[in-house]
Amino acid sequence: MEKQRTWVFENKPVIISTGVVGGPFESNGRLADDFDVLHADLWLGEETYEKAHRKLMEEATMRAIEKARLKKQDIEFFFAGDLINQITPTSFTARTLAVPYLGLFGACSTSMEGLALSSLLINSRMANYVLTGASSHNAAVEKQFRYPTEYGGQKPPTAQWTVTGAGAAVVAQAGEGPRVLSATIGRVIDMGLTDPFNMGGAMAPAAVDTIIDHLTSLNIDPSYYDFIVTGDLGSIGRNIALELLQKRGVNISDSQLQDCGLMIYKDSQPVFSGASGAGCSAVVGYGHLLKRLKKGELKRILLVATGALLSPLSFQQQESIPCIAHAVALESNA
């Protein structure tokens, strides 16, 4: 494997199955057909939004295990996380699964953090089956990081809409499915931004830093990939990233640089600058993008999940927003 931040997986771990679950807003979105399960309301039959959040993750992980024709006891490790305090929805899911568990917090970058670590473990032959995933719930996350939805607080155009969804994947040494080629681990980039309603602008420099390091470390051109897809920069963050890349001499076209936060919903849905949340890149990546890789419509993609590593307390203490981005390269087996 390459040293420094980029790992090359010679054994090409395989994503043999996925589970993707969403809520009512997602059922009206552009990618509704790529979900395994869509719920009609935010409560999911639970008494709190946080419990509904946990149920999202439970359903996604169980669906991924079932589609792989495995049992819970076949899973050797579980890497996952979310945005809620102490990642309790994920930890309670791990309680249900009862498998060895490593909880992750990379904010909205968690999906690719988990996939990178899972692939590293599989590539080193330390496990046969690893489960990974990430999730978010609009009402639970908005309550914690911004204002409860019931307040009806006005949001600026730079704000983004938190995805209600969970995406999970089973990574294995062998089998049918897209292969994981490499991963680049992000470093924390903080440009001093303090506005929690402009996450895309805050995260864009971290995405650019990771993309450039990935291309440089592997000595490849952006054209190696059909798409380079950021996690949830939204329209504002994506435009900033595109401008920064061009200034650094990286020739990525407007059509090649995609964003999960701009793919999941329809233009008619009121999502401000786009979608966000730890579940955003998880459901778009493990749902829509892997589906296209399986069909052979895409040959190779670089999925760059972005995360803002703030907390309600750090914001209240007027700290700036540290950001990170983790990238994973995927290849079709079709």
C-alpha angles and dihedrals in degrees: 000000000000118000126236118030102338123076121195114205107215092184092053104222114225129229097219098177144000139199121208124184129177145175136240097284090052091050088064093046134102094262100045093124091060095064123094093208131017123188124214096218140025095245097064088203092300130121097234136033090238091057089047087053090054090049091055090057094043092053094046094049094045091048091052092049093048094048089053088054090238136127128233091255090059090066109093100186137013120206114184148125149170141199103264121106110285089359088266097164089059095041091051088050087053087052089057094045093046093204130128105288138198112186117213134201115191094134108227091350091066096100095063093036087060094044092049093051093044091051091048090054093046093045091053090053091240092127141018100208127024125178120210137172152136136219147184137186120210099219096040095047096042088052091055103039105028128002129318109266090238090066090069091215117181115250127204123240090258092064123104135215117246112232119236099216150098130217125191135176138191112223117200142175093243141007141084121315145070116321128232109232105177146333135217117206115219129230125218113269119187118182093178099259114152104179111111088194092064103055093144092060091047095049100043096085091052091052091050092048092053095044092051093047091049094051093043096047092051094037092230135139121239087246087072085082128059088214137006103207123194121206108238114332092134122206096306097045093043092053090049091049092050091051093047092049092051091049088053090053096253108142104216115151124226091248095048096054104073130173129213090214090061096042104054103062134049121251089246093061115095099238099136108215093358141278129320140169135102088276094057100079090031096060096037092044099043093036117034102016097044089047090057091046091051091052091049092241087124124037102191135359136179111218112200112188113199128206138189108214099206131122132204088254095050089050092050089051089054095246118159121246117265111205137194140184130200121196130204125185117217130191131198119243092200 
